[in-house]
Each structure stands twice: as C-alpha cells, then as structure tokens.
Amino acid sequence: MLRRFLGRAGTVLFLVYVLEAGAFLVMSPWSRFWEKRVASRSPVAVQPLLYSPFFRGFVSGIGLLHLFAAIRHVEVWRRQEDR
C-alpha cells in the first residue's frame, strides 16, 4: 500500500515538474523576463546569442519536449491504471 502511494506521489511530482518546466521554457524566451533578467545581465559576448530568435526557439523546443514527455507519461500511467 505504501509502495503504491509513493509510486503515485513520485509520478505526480514528476508530472508537475515536467509541466511547469515545459511551460516556463516555452514562454520565457519570448517574454520581457528573458530580456531583462537573462539576456541583459549576461556577458556581452553571449548577448547576441541570447537575443537570437534561433536560440530562443531552441529553448522553446526543449520546453515542448518537456510537455510531450508529460503527455506521454500521463498516457502510460493511465494505461497502467486501467489494468
């Protein structure tokens, strides 16, 4: 009983992390937060990269991978619960 509860709690915590990280990584590179807190405070040599739409898209792509991992994990979890 305890093992099952801990397994579910771990799954829920993983899903919360992956969803939050995914949403943050998808949205933050295109926000004012990125420009004020990340790009402008970084070393001058790195700033062109951080302002680049290609790099911002790369970071958003990593966020999408997190969101897809969450969706996949929910599907697998739901199939296991149906058994």
Secondary structure, 3 states (H helix, E strand, C coil): CHHHHHHHHHHHHHHHHHHHHHHHHHHHHHCHHHHHHHHCCCCCCCHHHHHCHHHHHHHHHHHHHHHHHHHHHHHHHHHHHHC
